[in-house]
Every structure is written in C-alpha cells, then in structure tokens.
Amino acid sequence: MRWVEEVSESTHENDFLPFEFSMIYRELQNHLTLLYSKIGKHGKVWFSGKINKKTGAVISSNLGRINQ
C-alpha cells in the first residue's frame, strides 16, 4: 500500500512536516462501512485536517477530502 506520492529526489527533508493523528475506531468503522459500497476494496479513503504550523499540533482531523 502506498500512503504518499513519490517526490523528487531533489526535495529537501526540511520541506516536509511529518505528522500523525488518531481517530476513534468506531468513527472510522461507521464511515468505512458506508463508504465501501461506493468505492469497493480498492477505492481511496481520504483524510484531511489542520495542523498548527507553529506548534505542529493537529487541530482537527476528518475523513474525506478538504473540498467535500
């Protein structure tokens, strides 16, 4: 499974902000159960959110694309 698109080798490590966040399993399960009938087992599941650039803290996390 590929989580990120490949990037150019000329990109510097400082250009990236590593992040992680947790979500409640039940929220994921409910959403994914409904989504499966639309996208199947090979469909993409999008996650979005907001990160405070100054602190690196995850402010919000969502299932779905930003423009949905």
mmCIF file as Biopython writes it, N, C-alpha, C and O atoms, coordinates in Angstrom:
data_model
#
loop_
_atom_site.group_PDB
_atom_site.id
_atom_site.type_symbol
_atom_site.label_atom_id
_atom_site.label_alt_id
_atom_site.label_comp_id
_atom_site.label_asym_id
_atom_site.label_entity_id
_atom_site.label_seq_id
_atom_site.pdbx_PDB_ins_code
_atom_site.Cartn_x
_atom_site.Cartn_y
_atom_site.Cartn_z
_atom_site.occupancy
_atom_site.B_iso_or_equiv
_atom_site.auth_seq_id
_atom_site.auth_asym_id
_atom_site.pdbx_PDB_model_num
ATOM 1   N N  . MET A ? 1  ? 0.850   -1.183 0.000  1.0 0.0 1  A 1 
ATOM 2   C CA . MET A ? 1  ? 0.000   0.000  0.000  1.0 0.0 1  A 1 
ATOM 3   C C  . MET A ? 1  ? 0.889   1.236  0.000  1.0 0.0 1  A 1 
ATOM 4   O O  . MET A ? 1  ? 1.845   1.306  0.771  1.0 0.0 1  A 1 
ATOM 5   N N  . ARG A ? 2  ? 0.592   2.197  -0.840 1.0 0.0 2  A 1 
ATOM 6   C CA . ARG A ? 2  ? 1.372   3.428  -0.920 1.0 0.0 2  A 1 
ATOM 7   C C  . ARG A ? 2  ? 0.593   4.537  -0.250 1.0 0.0 2  A 1 
ATOM 8   O O  . ARG A ? 2  ? -0.533  4.828  -0.652 1.0 0.0 2  A 1 
ATOM 9   N N  . TRP A ? 3  ? 1.169   5.164  0.767  1.0 0.0 3  A 1 
ATOM 10  C CA . TRP A ? 3  ? 0.474   6.216  1.513  1.0 0.0 3  A 1 
ATOM 11  C C  . TRP A ? 3  ? 0.742   7.597  0.946  1.0 0.0 3  A 1 
ATOM 12  O O  . TRP A ? 3  ? -0.094  8.490  1.084  1.0 0.0 3  A 1 
ATOM 13  N N  . VAL A ? 4  ? 1.876   7.789  0.319  1.0 0.0 4  A 1 
ATOM 14  C CA . VAL A ? 4  ? 2.207   9.108  -0.225 1.0 0.0 4  A 1 
ATOM 15  C C  . VAL A ? 4  ? 2.677   8.956  -1.655 1.0 0.0 4  A 1 
ATOM 16  O O  . VAL A ? 4  ? 3.179   7.906  -2.054 1.0 0.0 4  A 1 
ATOM 17  N N  . GLU A ? 5  ? 2.509   10.002 -2.405 1.0 0.0 5  A 1 
ATOM 18  C CA . GLU A ? 5  ? 3.024   10.021 -3.771 1.0 0.0 5  A 1 
ATOM 19  C C  . GLU A ? 5  ? 4.539   10.180 -3.714 1.0 0.0 5  A 1 
ATOM 20  O O  . GLU A ? 5  ? 5.067   10.791 -2.785 1.0 0.0 5  A 1 
ATOM 21  N N  . GLU A ? 6  ? 5.224   9.641  -4.687 1.0 0.0 6  A 1 
ATOM 22  C CA . GLU A ? 6  ? 6.667   9.786  -4.738 1.0 0.0 6  A 1 
ATOM 23  C C  . GLU A ? 6  ? 7.024   11.246 -4.998 1.0 0.0 6  A 1 
ATOM 24  O O  . GLU A ? 6  ? 6.316   11.953 -5.716 1.0 0.0 6  A 1 
ATOM 25  N N  . VAL A ? 7  ? 8.124   11.682 -4.410 1.0 0.0 7  A 1 
ATOM 26  C CA . VAL A ? 7  ? 8.578   13.057 -4.596 1.0 0.0 7  A 1 
ATOM 27  C C  . VAL A ? 7  ? 9.971   13.047 -5.219 1.0 0.0 7  A 1 
ATOM 28  O O  . VAL A ? 7  ? 10.696  12.053 -5.154 1.0 0.0 7  A 1 
ATOM 29  N N  . SER A ? 8  ? 10.314  14.150 -5.806 1.0 0.0 8  A 1 
ATOM 30  C CA . SER A ? 8  ? 11.612  14.300 -6.454 1.0 0.0 8  A 1 
ATOM 31  C C  . SER A ? 8  ? 12.740  14.113 -5.445 1.0 0.0 8  A 1 
ATOM 32  O O  . SER A ? 8  ? 12.616  14.522 -4.291 1.0 0.0 8  A 1 
ATOM 33  N N  . GLU A ? 9  ? 13.839  13.495 -5.876 1.0 0.0 9  A 1 
ATOM 34  C CA . GLU A ? 9  ? 14.987  13.313 -5.005 1.0 0.0 9  A 1 
ATOM 35  C C  . GLU A ? 9  ? 15.628  14.644 -4.627 1.0 0.0 9  A 1 
ATOM 36  O O  . GLU A ? 9  ? 16.353  14.717 -3.634 1.0 0.0 9  A 1 
ATOM 37  N N  . SER A ? 10 ? 15.375  15.689 -5.394 1.0 0.0 10 A 1 
ATOM 38  C CA . SER A ? 10 ? 15.973  16.983 -5.101 1.0 0.0 10 A 1 
ATOM 39  C C  . SER A ? 10 ? 15.245  17.727 -3.984 1.0 0.0 10 A 1 
ATOM 40  O O  . SER A ? 10 ? 15.713  18.776 -3.541 1.0 0.0 10 A 1 
ATOM 41  N N  . THR A ? 11 ? 14.108  17.202 -3.520 1.0 0.0 11 A 1 
ATOM 42  C CA . THR A ? 11 ? 13.371  17.843 -2.439 1.0 0.0 11 A 1 
ATOM 43  C C  . THR A ? 11 ? 14.125  17.638 -1.131 1.0 0.0 11 A 1 
ATOM 44  O O  . THR A ? 11 ? 14.576  16.532 -0.833 1.0 0.0 11 A 1 
ATOM 45  N N  . HIS A ? 12 ? 14.259  18.713 -0.348 1.0 0.0 12 A 1 
ATOM 46  C CA . HIS A ? 12 ? 14.982  18.643 0.913  1.0 0.0 12 A 1 
ATOM 47  C C  . HIS A ? 12 ? 14.077  18.169 2.039  1.0 0.0 12 A 1 
ATOM 48  O O  . HIS A ? 12 ? 12.878  18.446 2.044  1.0 0.0 12 A 1 
ATOM 49  N N  . GLU A ? 13 ? 14.654  17.461 2.983  1.0 0.0 13 A 1 
ATOM 50  C CA . GLU A ? 13 ? 13.912  16.920 4.131  1.0 0.0 13 A 1 
ATOM 51  C C  . GLU A ? 13 ? 13.194  18.026 4.902  1.0 0.0 13 A 1 
ATOM 52  O O  . GLU A ? 13 ? 12.123  17.784 5.459  1.0 0.0 13 A 1 
ATOM 53  N N  . ASN A ? 14 ? 13.760  19.237 4.946  1.0 0.0 14 A 1 
ATOM 54  C CA . ASN A ? 14 ? 13.150  20.349 5.678  1.0 0.0 14 A 1 
ATOM 55  C C  . ASN A ? 14 ? 11.842  20.823 5.059  1.0 0.0 14 A 1 
ATOM 56  O O  . ASN A ? 14 ? 11.102  21.584 5.682  1.0 0.0 14 A 1 
ATOM 57  N N  . ASP A ? 15 ? 11.552  20.384 3.846  1.0 0.0 15 A 1 
ATOM 58  C CA . ASP A ? 15 ? 10.314  20.789 3.183  1.0 0.0 15 A 1 
ATOM 59  C C  . ASP A ? 15 ? 9.114   19.987 3.667  1.0 0.0 15 A 1 
ATOM 60  O O  . ASP A ? 15 ? 7.985   20.284 3.276  1.0 0.0 15 A 1 
ATOM 61  N N  . PHE A ? 16 ? 9.329   18.976 4.509  1.0 0.0 16 A 1 
ATOM 62  C CA . PHE A ? 16 ? 8.253   18.109 4.963  1.0 0.0 16 A 1 
ATOM 63  C C  . PHE A ? 16 ? 7.957   18.297 6.438  1.0 0.0 16 A 1 
ATOM 64  O O  . PHE A ? 16 ? 8.858   18.549 7.238  1.0 0.0 16 A 1 
ATOM 65  N N  . LEU A ? 17 ? 6.702   18.175 6.785  1.0 0.0 17 A 1 
ATOM 66  C CA . LEU A ? 17 ? 6.270   18.221 8.171  1.0 0.0 17 A 1 
ATOM 67  C C  . LEU A ? 17 ? 5.646   16.867 8.490  1.0 0.0 17 A 1 
ATOM 68  O O  . LEU A ? 17 ? 4.490   16.626 8.141  1.0 0.0 17 A 1 
ATOM 69  N N  . PRO A ? 18 ? 6.391   15.979 9.149  1.0 0.0 18 A 1 
ATOM 70  C CA . PRO A ? 18 ? 5.823   14.686 9.483  1.0 0.0 18 A 1 
ATOM 71  C C  . PRO A ? 18 ? 4.670   14.877 10.471 1.0 0.0 18 A 1 
ATOM 72  O O  . PRO A ? 18 ? 4.721   15.757 11.330 1.0 0.0 18 A 1 
ATOM 73  N N  . PHE A ? 19 ? 3.635   14.052 10.343 1.0 0.0 19 A 1 
ATOM 74  C CA . PHE A ? 19 ? 2.539   14.160 11.297 1.0 0.0 19 A 1 
ATOM 75  C C  . PHE A ? 19 ? 1.844   12.829 11.462 1.0 0.0 19 A 1 
ATOM 76  O O  . PHE A ? 19 ? 1.941   11.943 10.613 1.0 0.0 19 A 1 
ATOM 77  N N  . GLU A ? 20 ? 1.145   12.709 12.566 1.0 0.0 20 A 1 
ATOM 78  C CA . GLU A ? 20 ? 0.303   11.553 12.820 1.0 0.0 20 A 1 
ATOM 79  C C  . GLU A ? 20 ? -0.856  12.027 13.682 1.0 0.0 20 A 1 
ATOM 80  O O  . GLU A ? 20 ? -0.757  13.028 14.392 1.0 0.0 20 A 1 
ATOM 81  N N  . PHE A ? 21 ? -1.941  11.296 13.606 1.0 0.0 21 A 1 
ATOM 82  C CA . PHE A ? 21 ? -3.072  11.609 14.461 1.0 0.0 21 A 1 
ATOM 83  C C  . PHE A ? 21 ? -3.906  10.362 14.660 1.0 0.0 21 A 1 
ATOM 84  O O  . PHE A ? 21 ? -3.849  9.424  13.865 1.0 0.0 21 A 1 
ATOM 85  N N  . SER A ? 22 ? -4.675  10.365 15.723 1.0 0.0 22 A 1 
ATOM 86  C CA . SER A ? 22 ? -5.532  9.221  15.991 1.0 0.0 22 A 1 
ATOM 87  C C  . SER A ? 22 ? -6.986  9.616  15.781 1.0 0.0 22 A 1 
ATOM 88  O O  . SER A ? 22 ? -7.352  10.790 15.851 1.0 0.0 22 A 1 
ATOM 89  N N  . MET A ? 23 ? -7.789  8.615  15.525 1.0 0.0 23 A 1 
ATOM 90  C CA . MET A ? 23 ? -9.235  8.810  15.407 1.0 0.0 23 A 1 
ATOM 91  C C  . MET A ? 23 ? -9.895  7.658  16.154 1.0 0.0 23 A 1 
ATOM 92  O O  . MET A ? 23 ? -9.308  6.586  16.304 1.0 0.0 23 A 1 
ATOM 93  N N  . ILE A ? 24 ? -11.098 7.881  16.612 1.0 0.0 24 A 1 
ATOM 94  C CA . ILE A ? 24 ? -11.840 6.856  17.316 1.0 0.0 24 A 1 
ATOM 95  C C  . ILE A ? 24 ? -12.191 5.734  16.330 1.0 0.0 24 A 1 
ATOM 96  O O  . ILE A ? 24 ? -12.710 6.003  15.247 1.0 0.0 24 A 1 
ATOM 97  N N  . TYR A ? 25 ? -11.913 4.489  16.701 1.0 0.0 25 A 1 
ATOM 98  C CA . TYR A ? 25 ? -12.150 3.361  15.812 1.0 0.0 25 A 1 
ATOM 99  C C  . TYR A ? 25 ? -13.601 3.310  15.348 1.0 0.0 25 A 1 
ATOM 100 O O  . TYR A ? 25 ? -13.861 3.071  14.169 1.0 0.0 25 A 1 
ATOM 101 N N  . ARG A ? 26 ? -14.526 3.525  16.237 1.0 0.0 26 A 1 
ATOM 102 C CA . ARG A ? 26 ? -15.949 3.433  15.895 1.0 0.0 26 A 1 
ATOM 103 C C  . ARG A ? 26 ? -16.317 4.434  14.806 1.0 0.0 26 A 1 
ATOM 104 O O  . ARG A ? 26 ? -17.115 4.118  13.924 1.0 0.0 26 A 1 
ATOM 105 N N  . GLU A ? 27 ? -15.743 5.647  14.854 1.0 0.0 27 A 1 
ATOM 106 C CA . GLU A ? 27 ? -16.000 6.659  13.818 1.0 0.0 27 A 1 
ATOM 107 C C  . GLU A ? 27 ? -15.477 6.174  12.466 1.0 0.0 27 A 1 
ATOM 108 O O  . GLU A ? 27 ? -16.151 6.319  11.446 1.0 0.0 27 A 1 
ATOM 109 N N  . LEU A ? 28 ? -14.293 5.608  12.463 1.0 0.0 28 A 1 
ATOM 110 C CA . LEU A ? 28 ? -13.733 5.073  11.222 1.0 0.0 28 A 1 
ATOM 111 C C  . LEU A ? 28 ? -14.578 3.909  10.712 1.0 0.0 28 A 1 
ATOM 112 O O  . LEU A ? 28 ? -14.893 3.844  9.524  1.0 0.0 28 A 1 
ATOM 113 N N  . GLN A ? 29 ? -14.939 3.009  11.586 1.0 0.0 29 A 1 
ATOM 114 C CA . GLN A ? 29 ? -15.716 1.838  11.196 1.0 0.0 29 A 1 
ATOM 115 C C  . GLN A ? 29 ? -17.044 2.233  10.574 1.0 0.0 29 A 1 
ATOM 116 O O  . GLN A ? 29 ? -17.411 1.698  9.527  1.0 0.0 29 A 1 
ATOM 117 N N  . ASN A ? 30 ? -17.764 3.143  11.182 1.0 0.0 30 A 1 
ATOM 118 C CA . ASN A ? 30 ? -19.051 3.582  10.651 1.0 0.0 30 A 1 
ATOM 119 C C  . ASN A ? 30 ? -18.893 4.209  9.270  1.0 0.0 30 A 1 
ATOM 120 O O  . ASN A ? 30 ? -19.650 3.902  8.349  1.0 0.0 30 A 1 
ATOM 121 N N  . HIS A ? 31 ? -17.915 5.080  9.138  1.0 0.0 31 A 1 
ATOM 122 C CA . HIS A ? 31 ? -17.704 5.764  7.866  1.0 0.0 31 A 1 
ATOM 123 C C  . HIS A ? 31 ? -17.275 4.786  6.774  1.0 0.0 31 A 1 
ATOM 124 O O  . HIS A ? 31 ? -17.788 4.827  5.656  1.0 0.0 31 A 1 
ATOM 125 N N  . LEU A ? 32 ? -16.336 3.913  7.108  1.0 0.0 32 A 1 
ATOM 126 C CA . LEU A ? 32 ? -15.806 2.987  6.109  1.0 0.0 32 A 1 
ATOM 127 C C  . LEU A ? 32 ? -16.850 1.959  5.681  1.0 0.0 32 A 1 
ATOM 128 O O  . LEU A ? 32 ? -16.862 1.537  4.525  1.0 0.0 32 A 1 
ATOM 129 N N  . THR A ? 33 ? -17.708 1.559  6.579  1.0 0.0 33 A 1 
ATOM 130 C CA . THR A ? 33 ? -18.766 0.621  6.227  1.0 0.0 33 A 1 
ATOM 131 C C  . THR A ? 33 ? -19.688 1.231  5.177  1.0 0.0 33 A 1 
ATOM 132 O O  . THR A ? 33 ? -20.064 0.559  4.217  1.0 0.0 33 A 1 
ATOM 133 N N  . LEU A ? 34 ? -20.051 2.485  5.349  1.0 0.0 34 A 1 
ATOM 134 C CA . LEU A ? 34 ? -20.905 3.178  4.377  1.0 0.0 34 A 1 
ATOM 135 C C  . LEU A ? 34 ? -20.150 3.435  3.070  1.0 0.0 34 A 1 
ATOM 136 O O  . LEU A ? 34 ? -20.725 3.341  1.986  1.0 0.0 34 A 1 
ATOM 137 N N  . LEU A ? 35 ? -18.892 3.753  3.179  1.0 0.0 35 A 1 
ATOM 138 C CA . LEU A ? 35 ? -18.084 4.093  2.014  1.0 0.0 35 A 1 
ATOM 139 C C  . LEU A ? 35 ? -17.778 2.878  1.139  1.0 0.0 35 A 1 
ATOM 140 O O  . LEU A ? 35 ? -17.657 3.012  -0.078 1.0 0.0 35 A 1 
ATOM 141 N N  . TYR A ? 36 ? -17.653 1.717  1.734  1.0 0.0 36 A 1 
ATOM 142 C CA . TYR A ? 36 ? -17.266 0.516  0.999  1.0 0.0 36 A 1 
ATOM 143 C C  . TYR A ? 36 ? -18.190 0.228  -0.175 1.0 0.0 36 A 1 
ATOM 144 O O  . TYR A ? 36 ? -17.728 -0.162 -1.247 1.0 0.0 36 A 1 
ATOM 145 N N  . SER A ? 37 ? -19.479 0.414  0.015  1.0 0.0 37 A 1 
ATOM 146 C CA . SER A ? 37 ? -20.419 0.127  -1.077 1.0 0.0 37 A 1 
ATOM 147 C C  . SER A ? 37 ? -20.240 1.084  -2.258 1.0 0.0 37 A 1 
ATOM 148 O O  . SER A ? 37 ? -20.650 0.768  -3.374 1.0 0.0 37 A 1 
ATOM 149 N N  . LYS A ? 38 ? -19.638 2.235  -2.023 1.0 0.0 38 A 1 
ATOM 150 C CA . LYS A ? 38 ? -19.420 3.215  -3.087 1.0 0.0 38 A 1 
ATOM 151 C C  . LYS A ? 38 ? -18.068 3.036  -3.778 1.0 0.0 38 A 1 
ATOM 152 O O  . LYS A ? 38 ? -17.968 3.209  -4.993 1.0 0.0 38 A 1 
ATOM 153 N N  . ILE A ? 39 ? -17.035 2.693  -3.020 1.0 0.0 39 A 1 
ATOM 154 C CA . ILE A ? 39 ? -15.686 2.664  -3.595 1.0 0.0 39 A 1 
ATOM 155 C C  . ILE A ? 39 ? -15.087 1.270  -3.704 1.0 0.0 39 A 1 
ATOM 156 O O  . ILE A ? 39 ? -14.119 1.085  -4.442 1.0 0.0 39 A 1 
ATOM 157 N N  . GLY A ? 40 ? -15.623 0.289  -3.002 1.0 0.0 40 A 1 
ATOM 158 C CA . GLY A ? 40 ? -15.084 -1.062 -3.047 1.0 0.0 40 A 1 
ATOM 159 C C  . GLY A ? 40 ? -13.772 -1.182 -2.298 1.0 0.0 40 A 1 
ATOM 160 O O  . GLY A ? 40 ? -13.338 -0.252 -1.619 1.0 0.0 40 A 1 
ATOM 161 N N  . LYS A ? 41 ? -13.146 -2.343 -2.431 1.0 0.0 41 A 1 
ATOM 162 C CA . LYS A ? 41 ? -11.940 -2.588 -1.639 1.0 0.0 41 A 1 
ATOM 163 C C  . LYS A ? 41 ? -10.679 -1.933 -2.197 1.0 0.0 41 A 1 
ATOM 164 O O  . LYS A ? 41 ? -9.651  -1.923 -1.520 1.0 0.0 41 A 1 
ATOM 165 N N  . HIS A ? 42 ? -10.729 -1.392 -3.398 1.0 0.0 42 A 1 
ATOM 166 C CA . HIS A ? 42 ? -9.553  -0.737 -3.969 1.0 0.0 42 A 1 
ATOM 167 C C  . HIS A ? 42 ? -9.715  0.790  -4.049 1.0 0.0 42 A 1 
ATOM 168 O O  . HIS A ? 42 ? -8.858  1.474  -4.610 1.0 0.0 42 A 1 
ATOM 169 N N  . GLY A ? 43 ? -10.791 1.314  -3.500 1.0 0.0 43 A 1 
ATOM 170 C CA . GLY A ? 43 ? -11.017 2.758  -3.517 1.0 0.0 43 A 1 
ATOM 171 C C  . GLY A ? 43 ? -10.113 3.479  -2.537 1.0 0.0 43 A 1 
ATOM 172 O O  . GLY A ? 43 ? -9.590  2.877  -1.599 1.0 0.0 43 A 1 
ATOM 173 N N  . LYS A ? 44 ? -9.934  4.752  -2.757 1.0 0.0 44 A 1 
ATOM 174 C CA . LYS A ? 44 ? -9.105  5.571  -1.872 1.0 0.0 44 A 1 
ATOM 175 C C  . LYS A ? 44 ? -9.953  6.146  -0.749 1.0 0.0 44 A 1 
ATOM 176 O O  . LYS A ? 44 ? -11.092 6.564  -0.960 1.0 0.0 44 A 1 
ATOM 177 N N  . VAL A ? 45 ? -9.380  6.160  0.440  1.0 0.0 45 A 1 
ATOM 178 C CA . VAL A ? 45 ? -10.002 6.788  1.602  1.0 0.0 45 A 1 
ATOM 179 C C  . VAL A ? 45 ? -9.150  8.011  1.928  1.0 0.0 45 A 1 
ATOM 180 O O  . VAL A ? 45 ? -7.948  7.897  2.169  1.0 0.0 45 A 1 
ATOM 181 N N  . TRP A ? 46 ? -9.785  9.183  1.934  1.0 0.0 46 A 1 
ATOM 182 C CA . TRP A ? 46 ? -9.069  10.431 2.159  1.0 0.0 46 A 1 
ATOM 183 C C  . TRP A ? 46 ? -9.191  10.869 3.610  1.0 0.0 46 A 1 
ATOM 184 O O  . TRP A ? 46 ? -10.239 10.712 4.237  1.0 0.0 46 A 1 
ATOM 185 N N  . PHE A ? 47 ? -8.112  11.417 4.128  1.0 0.0 47 A 1 
ATOM 186 C CA . PHE A ? 47 ? -8.080  12.017 5.454  1.0 0.0 47 A 1 
ATOM 187 C C  . PHE A ? 47 ? -7.638  13.465 5.269  1.0 0.0 47 A 1 
ATOM 188 O O  . PHE A ? 47 ? -6.788  13.755 4.428  1.0 0.0 47 A 1 
ATOM 189 N N  . SER A ? 48 ? -8.198  14.349 6.032  1.0 0.0 48 A 1 
ATOM 190 C CA . SER A ? 48 ? -7.806  15.756 5.961  1.0 0.0 48 A 1 
ATOM 191 C C  . SER A ? 48 ? -7.791  16.320 7.375  1.0 0.0 48 A 1 
ATOM 192 O O  . SER A ? 48 ? -8.233  15.669 8.322  1.0 0.0 48 A 1 
ATOM 193 N N  . GLY A ? 49 ? -7.293  17.504 7.501  1.0 0.0 49 A 1 
ATOM 194 C CA . GLY A ? 49 ? -7.248  18.122 8.817  1.0 0.0 49 A 1 
ATOM 195 C C  . GLY A ? 49 ? -6.499  19.431 8.786  1.0 0.0 49 A 1 
ATOM 196 O O  . GLY A ? 49 ? -6.163  19.956 7.725  1.0 0.0 49 A 1 
ATOM 197 N N  . LYS A ? 50 ? -6.247  19.942 9.965  1.0 0.0 50 A 1 
ATOM 198 C CA . LYS A ? 50 ? -5.493  21.188 10.113 1.0 0.0 50 A 1 
ATOM 199 C C  . LYS A ? 50 ? -4.376  20.962 11.114 1.0 0.0 50 A 1 
ATOM 200 O O  . LYS A ? 50 ? -4.576  20.359 12.168 1.0 0.0 50 A 1 
ATOM 201 N N  . ILE A ? 51 ? -3.184  21.463 10.764 1.0 0.0 51 A 1 
ATOM 202 C CA . ILE A ? 51 ? -2.018  21.390 11.629 1.0 0.0 51 A 1 
ATOM 203 C C  . ILE A ? 51 ? -1.569  22.806 11.940 1.0 0.0 51 A 1 
ATOM 204 O O  . ILE A ? 51 ? -1.427  23.632 11.039 1.0 0.0 51 A 1 
ATOM 205 N N  . ASN A ? 52 ? -1.348  23.083 13.210 1.0 0.0 52 A 1 
ATOM 206 C CA . ASN A ? 52 ? -0.809  24.370 13.619 1.0 0.0 52 A 1 
ATOM 207 C C  . ASN A ? 52 ? 0.655   24.406 13.193 1.0 0.0 52 A 1 
ATOM 208 O O  . ASN A ? 52 ? 1.465   23.632 13.704 1.0 0.0 52 A 1 
ATOM 209 N N  . LYS A ? 53 ? 1.006   25.294 12.265 1.0 0.0 53 A 1 
ATOM 210 C CA . LYS A ? 53 ? 2.369   25.356 11.733 1.0 0.0 53 A 1 
ATOM 211 C C  . LYS A ? 53 ? 3.394   25.729 12.803 1.0 0.0 53 A 1 
ATOM 212 O O  . LYS A ? 53 ? 4.545   25.300 12.729 1.0 0.0 53 A 1 
ATOM 213 N N  . LYS A ? 54 ? 2.992   26.514 13.784 1.0 0.0 54 A 1 
ATOM 214 C CA . LYS A ? 54 ? 3.934   26.950 14.810 1.0 0.0 54 A 1 
ATOM 215 C C  . LYS A ? 54 ? 4.241   25.848 15.815 1.0 0.0 54 A 1 
ATOM 216 O O  . LYS A ? 54 ? 5.393   25.678 16.215 1.0 0.0 54 A 1 
ATOM 217 N N  . THR A ? 55 ? 3.216   25.096 16.228 1.0 0.0 55 A 1 
ATOM 218 C CA . THR A ? 55 ? 3.408   24.088 17.261 1.0 0.0 55 A 1 
ATOM 219 C C  . THR A ? 55 ? 3.499   22.669 16.716 1.0 0.0 55 A 1 
ATOM 220 O O  . THR A ? 55 ? 4.003   21.773 17.393 1.0 0.0 55 A 1 
ATOM 221 N N  . GLY A ? 56 ? 3.013   22.462 15.495 1.0 0.0 56 A 1 
ATOM 222 C CA . GLY A ? 56 ? 2.974   21.123 14.932 1.0 0.0 56 A 1 
ATOM 223 C C  . GLY A ? 56 ? 1.811   20.294 15.440 1.0 0.0 56 A 1 
ATOM 224 O O  . GLY A ? 56 ? 1.698   19.119 15.091 1.0 0.0 56 A 1 
ATOM 225 N N  . ALA A ? 57 ? 0.946   20.874 16.253 1.0 0.0 57 A 1 
ATOM 226 C CA . ALA A ? 57 ? -0.192  20.148 16.824 1.0 0.0 57 A 1 
ATOM 227 C C  . ALA A ? 57 ? -1.291  19.957 15.782 1.0 0.0 57 A 1 
ATOM 228 O O  . ALA A ? 57 ? -1.572  20.856 14.989 1.0 0.0 57 A 1 
ATOM 229 N N  . VAL A ? 58 ? -1.903  18.787 15.793 1.0 0.0 58 A 1 
ATOM 230 C CA . VAL A ? 58 ? -3.048  18.527 14.935 1.0 0.0 58 A 1 
ATOM 231 C C  . VAL A ? 58 ? -4.261  19.200 15.578 1.0 0.0 58 A 1 
ATOM 232 O O  . VAL A ? 58 ? -4.629  18.872 16.706 1.0 0.0 58 A 1 
ATOM 233 N N  . ILE A ? 59 ? -4.877  20.135 14.866 1.0 0.0 59 A 1 
ATOM 234 C CA . ILE A ? 59 ? -6.009  20.894 15.379 1.0 0.0 59 A 1 
ATOM 235 C C  . ILE A ? 59 ? -7.318  20.156 15.114 1.0 0.0 59 A 1 
ATOM 236 O O  . ILE A ? 59 ? -8.199  20.108 15.973 1.0 0.0 59 A 1 
ATOM 237 N N  . SER A ? 60 ? -7.436  19.587 13.923 1.0 0.0 60 A 1 
ATOM 238 C CA . SER A ? 60 ? -8.639  18.822 13.592 1.0 0.0 60 A 1 
ATOM 239 C C  . SER A ? 60 ? -8.287  17.736 12.598 1.0 0.0 60 A 1 
ATOM 240 O O  . SER A ? 60 ? -7.323  17.855 11.842 1.0 0.0 60 A 1 
ATOM 241 N N  . SER A ? 61 ? -9.077  16.678 12.606 1.0 0.0 61 A 1 
ATOM 242 C CA . SER A ? 61 ? -8.887  15.595 11.642 1.0 0.0 61 A 1 
ATOM 243 C C  . SER A ? 61 ? -10.258 15.150 11.153 1.0 0.0 61 A 1 
ATOM 244 O O  . SER A ? 61 ? -11.228 15.111 11.910 1.0 0.0 61 A 1 
ATOM 245 N N  . ASN A ? 62 ? -10.312 14.816 9.872  1.0 0.0 62 A 1 
ATOM 246 C CA . ASN A ? 62 ? -11.579 14.432 9.250  1.0 0.0 62 A 1 
ATOM 247 C C  . ASN A ? 62 ? -11.358 13.305 8.262  1.0 0.0 62 A 1 
ATOM 248 O O  . ASN A ? 62 ? -10.256 13.105 7.751  1.0 0.0 62 A 1 
ATOM 249 N N  . LEU A ? 63 ? -12.415 12.587 8.009  1.0 0.0 63 A 1 
ATOM 250 C CA . LEU A ? 63 ? -12.425 11.643 6.906  1.0 0.0 63 A 1 
ATOM 251 C C  . LEU A ? 63 ? -13.002 12.374 5.720  1.0 0.0 63 A 1 
ATOM 252 O O  . LEU A ? 63 ? -14.038 13.029 5.836  1.0 0.0 63 A 1 
ATOM 253 N N  . GLY A ? 64 ? -12.341 12.273 4.570  1.0 0.0 64 A 1 
ATOM 254 C CA . GLY A ? 64 ? -12.814 12.964 3.383  1.0 0.0 64 A 1 
ATOM 255 C C  . GLY A ? 64 ? -11.833 14.011 2.932  1.0 0.0 64 A 1 
ATOM 256 O O  . GLY A ? 64 ? -10.925 14.403 3.665  1.0 0.0 64 A 1 
ATOM 257 N N  . ARG A ? 65 ? -12.034 14.457 1.711  1.0 0.0 65 A 1 
ATOM 258 C CA . ARG A ? 65 ? -11.169 15.475 1.136  1.0 0.0 65 A 1 
ATOM 259 C C  . ARG A ? 65 ? -11.540 16.839 1.674  1.0 0.0 65 A 1 
ATOM 260 O O  . ARG A ? 65 ? -12.632 17.024 2.213  1.0 0.0 65 A 1 
ATOM 261 N N  . ILE A ? 66 ? -10.645 17.789 1.532  1.0 0.0 66 A 1 
ATOM 262 C CA . ILE A ? 66 ? -10.857 19.140 2.054  1.0 0.0 66 A 1 
ATOM 263 C C  . ILE A ? 66 ? -12.037 19.814 1.389  1.0 0.0 66 A 1 
ATOM 264 O O  . ILE A ? 66 ? -12.793 20.520 2.056  1.0 0.0 66 A 1 
ATOM 265 N N  . ASN A ? 67 ? -12.220 19.616 0.071  1.0 0.0 67 A 1 
ATOM 266 C CA . ASN A ? 67 ? -13.267 20.329 -0.660 1.0 0.0 67 A 1 
ATOM 267 C C  . ASN A ? 67 ? -14.622 19.623 -0.630 1.0 0.0 67 A 1 
ATOM 268 O O  . ASN A ? 67 ? -15.513 19.995 -1.395 1.0 0.0 67 A 1 
ATOM 269 N N  . GLN A ? 68 ? -14.806 18.624 0.219  1.0 0.0 68 A 1 
ATOM 270 C CA . GLN A ? 68 ? -16.103 17.938 0.308  1.0 0.0 68 A 1 
ATOM 271 C C  . GLN A ? 68 ? -16.951 18.549 1.386  1.0 0.0 68 A 1 
ATOM 272 O O  . GLN A ? 68 ? -18.078 18.106 1.611  1.0 0.0 68 A 1 
#
